[in-house]
Amino acid sequence: MAAPRTGTAGTRTGDDGARQQPRTGVRLRAGLAVALVMLLVLGGRLFFVQGLDPEGIAQAAVKNRIRVQTIQAERGQILDSAGRVLAASVERYDLVVNQRLLKPEFTRKNQQSGEREKVTIDQAIAELVPLLDQDAETLRASIVGREGAEKKGYSYVAKGVTPKVRNAALAVGIPSLTSEQRTERNYPNGSVAGSILGFMTADGKAAEGLELSQDAALGGTDGKKTYEVGADGVRIPMATMQEVDAVDGQDVRLTINSDIQWAAQEAVMAKQKQFNAEWVNAVVVEVKTGKIRALADSTTVDPSDPGATDPEFRTSTTVTQAFEPGSTGKVATFAAALEEDVVEPTEEFTVKNSYTIQNEKINDSLKHATFQMTAAGIFARSYNTGTVKIGSRLTNEQRYEWMKKLGIGERIDIGLPSSNPGIFTPPAAWDRRQQFTTMFGQAYTQTALHTAKVFQTVGNHGVQVEPSLIEAYISPDGTEHPVAEPEPRRIFSEETSEEMRRMMETVVDAGTGTLMAIDGYRVGGKSGTGQAAGPTGGYDGHTSSFAGMVPIDDPQYLVVVTMHRPKGNWRSWSVGDTFTRIMSQTLNTYDVAPSTTKSRAYKVFVGKNQKYGWD
Amino acid sequence: MGIRTQTGVEPHGIPASAVDGATARALVPEPRHDAPEPRRRTALSVVPAVVGGRRLQFALFCFAAMLAAALATVLVLNISVSGGQYEVVKLRNQEQALVQENEALAQQAQKLEAPQSVAAKAAELGMVVPGSVASIDLETLKVAGTSSEAKAEESPTSLVADRETAARDTAARDTAARDTAVGAGASAAEPAAPPAETAGTAPAEEGTPATGPVTGTEPAGERLPAGGVPARIVDTEFTEQELNGGTIPAPAQQQPKN
């Protein structure tokens, strides 16, 4: 490159050269000055940025670009024993409008023609009415604001709408209408099993039932995503990016069968209506495994709308409500007496209407003639007098020990919060009358689940298996972690269990439980009508119940139905049809084969005649 | 570049300072004059053209071309990467839409298979709770239990569902229900007639006559054409009585032939 020879002359500072091209020189100087000033400004800025607080400014810049996003861990589902969804998390949206930015008219793109059109707010509200299922006035109040009221910058139009509704609502095109995503808990079965599942608060916190007790497993751990965005909000591809994965919650599979649960709920609701009872509940348990197939309540919380139900019924009454069991409590007395070998089922007794022991007069609920009957007959006809005769052959301590072994007065933990242990004081604290009343199920309290546990032990050949409600936890990758099966414990001998089962069959064949018979199956059980203590301490109501098992020669399922404080005449109270309805459904669902053997019930009365009236 | 060094053109024994100009040839000093010297001018001479210039230009051109190519590559790469980013966003949105649709359908299915929904649908179709069932022990050929016919008034109860509908007033703004209604209408468009089947009720013990049609009030329904070929009913309007509140008519039941 040859140097421009003529050009160099201009730069010379020689006098004649300057005179020759004065304009060029000035221009050049000015340009140089401008360049210098700009350089100075840039230099100054550079110094400012790099010299004074380079780290802070760099940080501020990164902060401006960086976005941190919480990756919400997906809450696990609650499933029934067949894997059907009882509770699942779903995506929902809240629609929010800024009333201050709202104009009476706006333009939008017509979906069909693609042209821009003008729409008035009234027209938009009219379009939203069918979408959001609210009337125009309510919508107007939330979107435009009430007449004369101050305009709100943040007004909820609708809460918890499905993505579909949200998309349709946004397509209406109101400029200041936005949506906010949130997760909501969905209970597709509604109030079926609601009092077991519990519910969540509006802001997504576990509040009750299994949702609360299993929160640690269901909840999982939230993750985090850090990335940089450009001015248009799209991620800068090469920039820093950090991702901490969320750990999703585990699914929880229950032992509950939702079909049986529903049938049981229907049955207890019908019973509650019939006698206008305070509550009716039912427990269905698989005898061999202790698995709970249903915990039904006449008043069940709908987990999507817990506020509509009394707090008393937000957790199943089968675990929260303890009551004096009444005659179903005789099972413990008779089983203990048989196990201790102080009585035989066929032993003969003279049973009067009333019996006085240690100055305590024990009466039967119904006046009757004096009968010559067997021990099994006393059990079948549920006579308190005969029961006390047999029970008093054992010491108080012996009976207390046996009842403790059966789980009375102990908290049963099946994973439901606020389970009631009941009240069962040791014999030292018993008063003179209490030592006899405990023989026929008064003066101590237990829940319906306790009753089920006692019957499970007696029915399952004397082997106790703790009742369970949770079958398995399922990790997000699909691996199952079955809950360790409870250790079976032998409480009674096989012989005691067999004799007890035959006595229970006598109850259904010829005793107080004839309404509980199911065609084709051998049923055994025990009815009970206990007195219920009021808040002041005196008895002012009753609890009527029946617990039964099928088939009684080798029980598969047991159902306990309890009705608390029914109204009307006690002689009409029966939960028999409720029991047979739930039991039939259970037998049907699990394909339990009908019994082919004949009943092995004991004789009720001594002698040939077995047909005596109740009077 | 334009500067040529004097190496190689060193004058013979003459001090370097005597040579003026970078491009001067070696000069033989003129004899000194006493008179003041006139202003000396640098002697100009022709400099041969730089032979290496072309090569240099080519190298420069190559450099510029490479620079341009590199810049273009980076540009294209950047565009494609950020284009990919936009594509990712688009696909994410599509994925989200599909996930939402899938979720909505799953929820709808779960709602429909909830026991109270099934019971309500069954009641709507005029189905009733079965009577008691007898069973035959295949080993002993004995019949256990007594079968009884189902009664027309024994439709499944819906206490659970009723309470829910009573409690749920404005909460139900889920459009799923409406979608379901639309879907049910569409699926009911082509019901296939069920194949002719004789009553499955087992004859009860002690010669109880076999039970009749399941529902007493139900009309016998359409007899299938002789030969038992199931007629495919398309576009047939059913009477209200046939539908009995449902969307497809109940299967016709035939008496067993003795």
Contacts between the chains, C-beta under 8 A, distances in Angstrom:
chain1	res1	chain2	res2	distance
A	1	B	1	5.9
A	1	B	2	7.7
A	1	B	53	7.8
A	2	B	2	6.2
A	3	B	2	5.2
A	84	B	110	7.5
A	84	B	113	6.9
A	85	B	110	5.1
A	88	B	107	7.9
A	88	B	110	7.6
A	90	B	103	6.1
A	90	B	107	6.4
A	91	B	100	6.4
A	91	B	103	6.4
A	131	B	175	7.7
A	132	B	173	6.2
A	133	B	170	7.5
A	133	B	172	7.6
A	133	B	173	4.3
A	134	B	170	7.5
A	134	B	173	7.6
A	158	B	173	6.9
A	161	B	173	6.4
A	162	B	104	6.3
A	162	B	174	6.0
A	162	B	175	6.5
A	162	B	176	7.0
A	163	B	100	4.0
A	163	B	103	7.7
A	163	B	104	7.0
A	164	B	100	7.4
A	164	B	104	6.1
A	164	B	175	6.1
A	165	B	173	7.2
A	165	B	174	7.9
A	165	B	175	5.6
A	186	B	107	6.2
A	188	B	107	6.4
A	188	B	110	3.5
A	188	B	111	4.9
A	188	B	113	7.9
A	188	B	114	5.5
A	189	B	110	7.8
A	189	B	114	4.4
A	189	B	115	7.0
A	189	B	116	7.6
A	190	B	114	6.4
A	190	B	116	6.5
A	190	B	160	7.1
A	190	B	161	7.4
A	190	B	164	4.9
A	191	B	160	6.0
A	191	B	163	6.9
A	191	B	164	5.6
A	192	B	114	6.6
A	192	B	115	6.0
A	192	B	116	6.4
A	192	B	160	6.3
A	234	B	82	7.3
A	234	B	85	5.8
A	234	B	86	6.6
A	234	B	89	6.5
A	235	B	85	5.9
A	237	B	81	4.7
A	237	B	82	6.1
A	237	B	84	7.4
A	237	B	85	5.3
A	238	B	81	7.4
A	258	B	114	7.6
A	258	B	115	5.7
A	259	B	115	5.3
A	261	B	115	7.6
A	262	B	114	8.0
A	262	B	115	3.5
A	262	B	116	6.0
A	262	B	119	7.4
A	262	B	160	6.4
A	263	B	115	7.5
A	265	B	159	7.6
A	265	B	160	5.3
A	266	B	119	8.0
A	266	B	156	7.9
A	266	B	157	5.2
A	266	B	158	7.8
A	266	B	159	5.3
A	266	B	160	6.0
A	269	B	159	4.1
A	269	B	160	6.8
A	269	B	163	7.4
A	270	B	157	6.3
A	270	B	159	6.2
A	273	B	159	7.7
A	300	B	160	7.5
A	302	B	164	5.8
A	302	B	167	6.0
A	302	B	168	7.3
A	304	B	168	7.6
A	304	B	171	6.7
A	305	B	167	6.0
A	305	B	168	6.3
A	305	B	171	5.9
A	308	B	167	4.5
A	519	B	132	4.8
A	519	B	145	4.9
A	519	B	146	5.8
A	520	B	132	7.1
A	520	B	133	7.4
A	520	B	134	6.8
A	520	B	135	6.8
A	520	B	144	5.0
A	520	B	145	2.7
A	520	B	146	7.7
A	521	B	145	7.8
A	593	B	135	7.5
A	594	B	135	5.1
A	594	B	144	4.2
A	594	B	145	5.5
A	595	B	144	6.9
A	596	B	137	5.4
A	596	B	140	7.0
A	596	B	142	6.8
A	596	B	144	5.8
